[in-house]
Amino acid sequence: MRIFGREPVAVLNTLSAALGFVVSLGVTPLTAETSAAIVAFVTALLGGIAAARTRPIAPQAFTTVVAAGAVLVAAFGFEVSQATVGAVNGVVLAALTLLTRVQVTPSSPSVPSGPTAV
């Protein structure tokens, strides 16, 4: 299954990073702690879905735990702004997605399109 012609993991991690970007703009009336809780929850949720869609699960699960954990540590451990929460989420997700991408494959590969040799 593909989403917008892309692998689900790439799309889900991009959505999570986009959420972090929106939070970093500070356009919401939320506090940094509330924003971090929302970003961490959504990152964990989307990461869980992505992990279920890939094999082996370990690289995507690692990416999810580290990204959600980094956001929570940044917000609750260092009392940082919404901008920093969003930046941490985006950077960690982007870096780990690129690093672990070669280690995972879709759990049910799609059928190639086009003519096949018989």
Secondary structure in CASP SS format (residue, H / E / C, confidence):
PFRMAT SS
TARGET T0000
AUTHOR 0000-0000-0000
METHOD secondary structure of the structure
MODEL  1
M C 1.00
R C 1.00
I E 1.00
F C 1.00
G C 1.00
R E 1.00
E C 1.00
P H 1.00
V H 1.00
A H 1.00
V H 1.00
L H 1.00
N H 1.00
T H 1.00
L H 1.00
S H 1.00
A H 1.00
A H 1.00
L H 1.00
G H 1.00
F H 1.00
V H 1.00
V H 1.00
S H 1.00
L H 1.00
G C 1.00
V C 1.00
T C 1.00
P C 1.00
L C 1.00
T C 1.00
A H 1.00
E H 1.00
T H 1.00
S H 1.00
A H 1.00
A H 1.00
I H 1.00
V H 1.00
A H 1.00
F H 1.00
V H 1.00
T H 1.00
A H 1.00
L H 1.00
L H 1.00
G H 1.00
G H 1.00
I H 1.00
A H 1.00
A H 1.00
A H 1.00
R C 1.00
T E 1.00
R E 1.00
P C 1.00
I H 1.00
A H 1.00
P H 1.00
Q H 1.00
A H 1.00
F H 1.00
T H 1.00
T H 1.00
V H 1.00
V H 1.00
A H 1.00
A H 1.00
G H 1.00
A H 1.00
V H 1.00
L H 1.00
V H 1.00
A H 1.00
A H 1.00
F H 1.00
G H 1.00
F H 1.00
E C 1.00
V C 1.00
S C 1.00
Q H 1.00
A H 1.00
T H 1.00
V H 1.00
G H 1.00
A H 1.00
V H 1.00
N H 1.00
G H 1.00
V H 1.00
V H 1.00
L H 1.00
A H 1.00
A H 1.00
L H 1.00
T H 1.00
L H 1.00
L H 1.00
T H 1.00
R H 1.00
V H 1.00
Q H 1.00
V C 1.00
T E 1.00
P E 1.00
S C 1.00
S C 1.00
P C 1.00
S C 1.00
V C 1.00
P C 1.00
S C 1.00
G C 1.00
P C 1.00
T C 1.00
A C 1.00
V C 1.00
END
